[in-house]
Amino acid sequence: MPCQAVEFVRRAAELPEDTLPVYGSERTVKIQRSMVRRRCRVRYGGPVARVLVEETMRIEAASKHSPADLINVTLQKLVEA
């Protein structure tokens, strides 16, 4: 689950800050990932996305030195794809 979602639920339920999500089964994780993707209107691109990320990082690393800049450009490319 995205960190933001975990933190939101943790605060809403007034749980201690060190509370982490625990999944009873792999099936639960898969169902929740699908729900988050559907809600955010994104789809999982697995191997294709990994290739795009790697190519983008290699190209952009020549001109960008901040990890945050590299991540932002890569995320933008993924969203466009």
N, CA and C atoms as a LAMMPS dump frame, in Angstrom:
ITEM: TIMESTEP
0
ITEM: NUMBER OF ATOMS
243
ITEM: BOX BOUNDS ff ff ff
-5.0000000000000000e+02 5.0000000000000000e+02
-5.0000000000000000e+02 5.0000000000000000e+02
-5.0000000000000000e+02 5.0000000000000000e+02
ITEM: ATOMS id mol type element x y z
1 1 1 N 0.836 -1.177 0
2 1 2 C 0 0 0
3 1 3 C 0.879 1.237 0
4 2 1 N 0.424 2.288 -0.646
5 2 2 C 1.197 3.542 -0.625
6 2 3 C 1.333 4.067 0.809
7 3 1 N 2.473 4.648 1.107
8 3 2 C 2.734 5.183 2.447
9 3 3 C 1.646 6.153 2.888
10 4 1 N 1.195 6.993 1.942
11 4 2 C 0.188 7.991 2.279
12 4 3 C -1.115 7.317 2.742
13 5 1 N -1.481 6.232 2.094
14 5 2 C -2.705 5.522 2.472
15 5 3 C -2.561 4.904 3.859
16 6 1 N -1.416 4.308 4.12
17 6 2 C -1.169 3.693 5.426
18 6 3 C -1.218 4.759 6.516
19 7 1 N -0.565 5.896 6.276
20 7 2 C -0.56 6.969 7.273
21 7 3 C -1.957 7.534 7.497
22 8 1 N -2.714 7.7 6.429
23 8 2 C -4.072 8.226 6.55
24 8 3 C -4.924 7.32 7.435
25 9 1 N -4.887 6.03 7.154
26 9 2 C -5.685 5.077 7.932
27 9 3 C -5.187 5.024 9.373
28 10 1 N -3.867 5.011 9.556
29 10 2 C -3.292 4.962 10.898
30 10 3 C -3.754 6.154 11.729
31 11 1 N -3.706 7.368 11.138
32 11 2 C -4.14 8.558 11.873
33 11 3 C -5.649 8.541 12.128
34 12 1 N -6.418 8.142 11.125
35 12 2 C -7.878 8.102 11.276
36 12 3 C -8.288 7.135 12.376
37 13 1 N -7.549 6.039 12.508
38 13 2 C -7.857 5.04 13.537
39 13 3 C -7.152 5.342 14.856
40 14 1 N -6.38 6.461 14.875
41 14 2 C -5.643 6.884 16.065
42 14 3 C -4.722 5.787 16.597
43 15 1 N -3.971 5.174 15.675
44 15 2 C -3.018 4.129 16.041
45 15 3 C -1.646 4.75 16.281
46 16 1 N -0.776 4.08 17.038
47 16 2 C 0.578 4.601 17.261
48 16 3 C 1.334 4.764 15.939
49 17 1 N 2.298 5.692 15.93
50 17 2 C 3.031 6.004 14.697
51 17 3 C 3.83 4.825 14.144
52 18 1 N 4.231 3.897 14.987
53 18 2 C 5.028 2.766 14.503
54 18 3 C 4.16 1.608 13.999
55 19 1 N 2.851 1.814 13.913
56 19 2 C 1.944 0.777 13.43
57 19 3 C 2.132 0.573 11.937
58 20 1 N 2.35 -0.67 11.543
59 20 2 C 2.538 -1.007 10.129
60 20 3 C 1.405 -1.915 9.666
61 21 1 N 1.109 -1.886 8.358
62 21 2 C 0.067 -2.792 7.857
63 21 3 C 0.545 -4.241 7.914
64 22 1 N -0.356 -5.138 8.256
65 22 2 C -0.06 -6.562 8.286
66 22 3 C -1.116 -7.251 7.435
67 23 1 N -0.664 -8.086 6.539
68 23 2 C -1.585 -8.772 5.642
69 23 3 C -1.68 -10.23 6.041
70 24 1 N -2.915 -10.706 6.161
71 24 2 C -3.144 -12.088 6.551
72 24 3 C -2.808 -13.073 5.445
73 25 1 N -2.874 -12.595 4.211
74 25 2 C -2.578 -13.494 3.098
75 25 3 C -2.133 -12.692 1.889
76 26 1 N -1.486 -13.362 0.98
77 26 2 C -1.052 -12.723 -0.269
78 26 3 C -2.264 -12.278 -1.079
79 27 1 N -3.351 -13.007 -0.961
80 27 2 C -4.581 -12.661 -1.685
81 27 3 C -5.089 -11.275 -1.27
82 28 1 N -5.022 -10.973 0.037
83 28 2 C -5.448 -9.669 0.536
84 28 3 C -4.632 -8.556 -0.103
85 29 1 N -3.323 -8.754 -0.179
86 29 2 C -2.438 -7.761 -0.786
87 29 3 C -2.832 -7.527 -2.241
88 30 1 N -3.06 -8.588 -2.984
89 30 2 C -3.419 -8.459 -4.401
90 30 3 C -4.74 -7.73 -4.586
91 31 1 N -5.716 -8.058 -3.759
92 31 2 C -7.028 -7.41 -3.859
93 31 3 C -6.902 -5.919 -3.551
94 32 1 N -6.155 -5.577 -2.501
95 32 2 C -6.015 -4.17 -2.134
96 32 3 C -5.232 -3.392 -3.181
97 33 1 N -4.203 -3.992 -3.75
98 33 2 C -3.465 -3.313 -4.829
99 33 3 C -4.382 -3.041 -6.01
100 34 1 N -5.197 -4.016 -6.357
101 34 2 C -6.139 -3.834 -7.466
102 34 3 C -7.12 -2.706 -7.169
103 35 1 N -7.593 -2.647 -5.942
104 35 2 C -8.539 -1.601 -5.563
105 35 3 C -7.899 -0.213 -5.652
106 36 1 N -6.664 -0.1 -5.175
107 36 2 C -5.959 1.187 -5.229
108 36 3 C -5.73 1.594 -6.68
109 37 1 N -5.297 0.654 -7.5
110 37 2 C -5.061 0.97 -8.917
111 37 3 C -6.35 1.396 -9.61
112 38 1 N -7.426 0.701 -9.327
113 38 2 C -8.711 1.051 -9.936
114 38 3 C -9.15 2.444 -9.489
115 39 1 N -9.009 2.716 -8.208
116 39 2 C -9.407 4.019 -7.658
117 39 3 C -8.568 5.15 -8.247
118 40 1 N -7.273 4.898 -8.439
119 40 2 C -6.367 5.924 -8.985
120 40 3 C -6.356 5.939 -10.509
121 41 1 N -7.109 5.014 -11.094
122 41 2 C -7.192 4.887 -12.555
123 41 3 C -5.831 4.685 -13.205
124 42 1 N -5.064 3.777 -12.629
125 42 2 C -3.785 3.381 -13.211
126 42 3 C -3.801 1.877 -13.415
127 43 1 N -2.946 1.421 -14.3
128 43 2 C -2.851 -0.018 -14.507
129 43 3 C -1.407 -0.452 -14.32
130 44 1 N -1.246 -1.694 -13.958
131 44 2 C 0.077 -2.238 -13.701
132 44 3 C 0.704 -2.663 -15.02
133 45 1 N 1.896 -2.147 -15.283
134 45 2 C 2.556 -2.445 -16.541
135 45 3 C 3.766 -3.339 -16.395
136 46 1 N 4.052 -3.791 -15.208
137 46 2 C 5.138 -4.724 -14.914
138 46 3 C 6.396 -4.58 -15.741
139 47 1 N 6.72 -5.593 -16.538
140 47 2 C 7.964 -5.607 -17.298
141 47 3 C 8.119 -4.423 -18.257
142 48 1 N 7.051 -4.02 -18.903
143 48 2 C 7.117 -2.884 -19.836
144 48 3 C 7.473 -1.606 -19.075
145 49 1 N 6.845 -1.423 -17.92
146 49 2 C 7.122 -0.239 -17.109
147 49 3 C 8.572 -0.245 -16.623
148 50 1 N 9.077 -1.394 -16.246
149 50 2 C 10.466 -1.476 -15.773
150 50 3 C 11.448 -1.071 -16.862
151 51 1 N 11.19 -1.507 -18.081
152 51 2 C 12.067 -1.139 -19.202
153 51 3 C 12.021 0.375 -19.422
154 52 1 N 10.817 0.943 -19.403
155 52 2 C 10.661 2.386 -19.586
156 52 3 C 11.378 3.151 -18.481
157 53 1 N 11.249 2.698 -17.243
158 53 2 C 11.918 3.354 -16.118
159 53 3 C 13.433 3.301 -16.3
160 54 1 N 13.941 2.139 -16.646
161 54 2 C 15.39 1.992 -16.808
162 54 3 C 15.913 2.885 -17.923
163 55 1 N 15.243 2.898 -19.062
164 55 2 C 15.665 3.738 -20.184
165 55 3 C 15.627 5.216 -19.808
166 56 1 N 14.542 5.634 -19.17
167 56 2 C 14.401 7.036 -18.776
168 56 3 C 15.485 7.443 -17.791
169 57 1 N 15.752 6.596 -16.803
170 57 2 C 16.785 6.901 -15.814
171 57 3 C 18.158 7.039 -16.466
172 58 1 N 18.469 6.138 -17.382
173 58 2 C 19.78 6.206 -18.055
174 58 3 C 19.932 7.502 -18.846
175 59 1 N 18.896 7.87 -19.58
176 59 2 C 18.957 9.083 -20.402
177 59 3 C 19.021 10.334 -19.528
178 60 1 N 18.146 10.417 -18.531
179 60 2 C 18.048 11.617 -17.704
180 60 3 C 19.202 11.77 -16.722
181 61 1 N 19.872 10.682 -16.369
182 61 2 C 20.986 10.755 -15.42
183 61 3 C 22.133 11.601 -15.958
184 62 1 N 22.212 11.748 -17.279
185 62 2 C 23.272 12.56 -17.876
186 62 3 C 23.088 14.048 -17.576
187 63 1 N 21.843 14.479 -17.388
188 63 2 C 21.598 15.909 -17.176
189 63 3 C 21.038 16.25 -15.798
190 64 1 N 20.575 15.26 -15.079
191 64 2 C 19.989 15.52 -13.761
192 64 3 C 20.799 14.773 -12.701
193 65 1 N 21.092 15.469 -11.615
194 65 2 C 21.943 14.864 -10.592
195 65 3 C 21.196 14.582 -9.292
196 66 1 N 20.033 15.149 -9.16
197 66 2 C 19.241 14.939 -7.947
198 66 3 C 18.349 13.703 -8.122
199 67 1 N 18.382 12.785 -7.17
200 67 2 C 17.487 11.617 -7.253
201 67 3 C 16.019 12.023 -7.379
202 68 1 N 15.633 13.094 -6.692
203 68 2 C 14.237 13.545 -6.766
204 68 3 C 13.875 13.956 -8.193
205 69 1 N 14.792 14.638 -8.882
206 69 2 C 14.539 15.039 -10.27
207 69 3 C 14.397 13.819 -11.174
208 70 1 N 15.263 12.84 -10.977
209 70 2 C 15.193 11.613 -11.775
210 70 3 C 13.87 10.882 -11.542
211 71 1 N 13.471 10.796 -10.298
212 71 2 C 12.212 10.117 -9.97
213 71 3 C 11.031 10.859 -10.583
214 72 1 N 11.02 12.189 -10.462
215 72 2 C 9.905 12.967 -11.006
216 72 3 C 9.788 12.824 -12.518
217 73 1 N 10.911 12.886 -13.223
218 73 2 C 10.879 12.732 -14.679
219 73 3 C 10.402 11.333 -15.049
220 74 1 N 10.889 10.339 -14.33
221 74 2 C 10.489 8.954 -14.609
222 74 3 C 9.006 8.734 -14.354
223 75 1 N 8.498 9.282 -13.256
224 75 2 C 7.065 9.159 -12.981
225 75 3 C 6.235 9.844 -14.059
226 76 1 N 6.702 10.976 -14.522
227 76 2 C 5.999 11.69 -15.584
228 76 3 C 5.929 10.816 -16.858
229 77 1 N 7.035 10.167 -17.2
230 77 2 C 7.069 9.282 -18.371
231 77 3 C 6.107 8.101 -18.199
232 78 1 N 6.06 7.549 -16.996
233 78 2 C 5.148 6.437 -16.737
234 78 3 C 3.704 6.865 -16.877
235 79 1 N 3.381 8.043 -16.356
236 79 2 C 2 8.55 -16.463
237 79 3 C 1.642 8.773 -17.923
238 80 1 N 2.572 9.34 -18.703
239 80 2 C 2.323 9.573 -20.125
240 80 3 C 2.094 8.263 -20.866
241 81 1 N 2.851 7.23 -20.467
242 81 2 C 2.725 5.927 -21.14
243 81 3 C 1.418 5.267 -20.771
